[in-house]
Amino acid sequence: MKVYETRVCHSAKAVWIIISEWMDTLAILMNAKAYMLYDKGKFISICCIKNFKGAQELGVVITTKPHRGKGYMSHLLRYVLPQYGTLYLICLPHLKKYYEKFNFKKIPRKSVPWQLKRAELYNVFARLFNWDEIIYMKRK
Ligand SMILES: CC(C)(COP(=O)(O)OP(=O)(O)OC[C@H]1O[C@@H](n2cnc3c(N)ncnc32)[C@H](O)[C@@H]1OP(=O)(O)O)[C@@H](O)C(=O)NCCC(=O)NCCS
């Protein structure tokens, strides 16, 4: 397994997976730092770090469908996370336990940096259509 470090806009695969998985297109607009995991030459997983003034966010956490549940993302996160200090993330509640394994903890809305609150629009629809509301998590 090998991790390639790049920028989102330098990789057509990264741009495509963000769009096709309906992930945060801000990672494309910001040309976020991207970490791409390959196994035997095949692209498997990606995650990105978005750099705001005063806050860094882990996002675009994706393993390609046929390779899910085999530990690939855990491998990638164990490589990426130790390189950073405080990191925030936004996710749906079903992934809370998963991120807790990597020492992220749920934080109240009031302690979330304003740059991350852009995702709140999702919650407006969540309330209307009975979807799950997003939660915020922080590491360190
Ligand atoms: C979440 C995701 C990145 C995990 O990648 P992965 O390579 O399968 O991760 P791993 O194999 O390291 O770990 C799988 C773990 O994720 C958990 N998981 C994955 N999807 C889940 C879901 N929908 N609900 C609950 N747990 C889930 C599994 O229970 C498993 O836990 P375990 O280690 O205790 O068995 C992958 O499922 C994915 O790409 N999902 C779609 C995109 C997405 O929702 N990304 C998160 C954005 S915040």
The ligand as a MOL file (V3000), in Angstrom:
LIG
                    3D

  0  0  0     0  0            999 V3000
M  V30 BEGIN CTAB
M  V30 COUNTS 48 50 0 0 0
M  V30 BEGIN ATOM
M  V30 1 C -16.7970 5.5520 5.8590 0
M  V30 2 C -15.7840 4.9340 4.9040 0
M  V30 3 C -14.8390 6.0070 4.4100 0
M  V30 4 C -14.9770 3.8810 5.6540 0
M  V30 5 O -13.9460 3.4030 4.7970 0
M  V30 6 P -13.4180 1.8910 4.9270 0
M  V30 7 O -12.1730 1.7600 4.1170 0
M  V30 8 O -14.5420 0.9690 4.6590 0
M  V30 9 O -13.0670 1.9170 6.4760 0
M  V30 10 P -12.4580 0.7650 7.3610 0
M  V30 11 O -12.4510 -0.5350 6.6270 0
M  V30 12 O -11.2070 1.2950 7.9460 0
M  V30 13 O -13.4950 0.7050 8.5480 0
M  V30 14 C -14.8170 0.3470 8.3000 0
M  V30 15 C -15.5920 0.7740 9.5250 0
M  V30 16 O -16.4680 1.8330 9.1570 0
M  V30 17 C -17.7240 1.5800 9.6970 0
M  V30 18 N -18.7370 2.1060 8.7610 0
M  V30 19 C -18.6300 2.3370 7.4440 0
M  V30 20 N -19.8000 2.7820 6.9480 0
M  V30 21 C -20.6380 2.8290 7.9870 0
M  V30 22 C -22.0030 3.1780 8.1230 0
M  V30 23 N -22.7230 3.5680 7.0700 0
M  V30 24 N -22.5530 3.1190 9.3430 0
M  V30 25 C -21.8360 2.7280 10.4170 0
M  V30 26 N -20.5470 2.3540 10.3500 0
M  V30 27 C -19.9720 2.4080 9.1540 0
M  V30 28 C -17.8210 0.0800 9.7670 0
M  V30 29 O -18.6930 -0.3090 10.7930 0
M  V30 30 C -16.3880 -0.3490 10.0920 0
M  V30 31 O -16.2340 -0.3930 11.4890 0
M  V30 32 P -15.3070 -1.5060 12.1940 0
M  V30 33 O -13.8970 -1.1090 11.8950 0
M  V30 34 O -15.6370 -1.3800 13.6410 0
M  V30 35 O -15.6710 -2.8240 11.5760 0
M  V30 36 C -16.4990 4.2230 3.6960 0
M  V30 37 O -17.5150 3.3830 4.1970 0
M  V30 38 C -17.0840 5.1900 2.6850 0
M  V30 39 O -16.4000 5.6110 1.7460 0
M  V30 40 N -18.3610 5.5570 2.8660 0
M  V30 41 C -19.0560 6.4840 1.9290 0
M  V30 42 C -18.5370 7.8970 2.0530 0
M  V30 43 C -18.7750 8.4730 3.4430 0
M  V30 44 O -19.8610 8.4150 3.9970 0
M  V30 45 N -17.7010 9.0820 4.0050 0
M  V30 46 C -17.7390 9.7220 5.2990 0
M  V30 47 C -17.9380 11.1830 5.1390 0
M  V30 48 S -17.9640 11.9800 6.7350 0
M  V30 END ATOM
M  V30 BEGIN BOND
M  V30 1 1 1 2
M  V30 2 1 2 3
M  V30 3 1 2 4
M  V30 4 1 2 36
M  V30 5 1 4 5
M  V30 6 1 5 6
M  V30 7 2 6 7
M  V30 8 1 6 8
M  V30 9 1 6 9
M  V30 10 1 9 10
M  V30 11 2 10 11
M  V30 12 1 10 12
M  V30 13 1 10 13
M  V30 14 1 13 14
M  V30 15 1 14 15
M  V30 16 1 15 16
M  V30 17 1 15 30
M  V30 18 1 16 17
M  V30 19 1 17 18
M  V30 20 1 17 28
M  V30 21 1 18 19
M  V30 22 1 18 27
M  V30 23 2 19 20
M  V30 24 1 20 21
M  V30 25 1 21 22
M  V30 26 2 21 27
M  V30 27 1 22 23
M  V30 28 2 22 24
M  V30 29 1 24 25
M  V30 30 2 25 26
M  V30 31 1 26 27
M  V30 32 1 28 29
M  V30 33 1 28 30
M  V30 34 1 30 31
M  V30 35 1 31 32
M  V30 36 2 32 33
M  V30 37 1 32 34
M  V30 38 1 32 35
M  V30 39 1 36 37
M  V30 40 1 36 38
M  V30 41 2 38 39
M  V30 42 1 38 40
M  V30 43 1 40 41
M  V30 44 1 41 42
M  V30 45 1 42 43
M  V30 46 2 43 44
M  V30 47 1 43 45
M  V30 48 1 45 46
M  V30 49 1 46 47
M  V30 50 1 47 48
M  V30 END BOND
M  V30 END CTAB
M  END
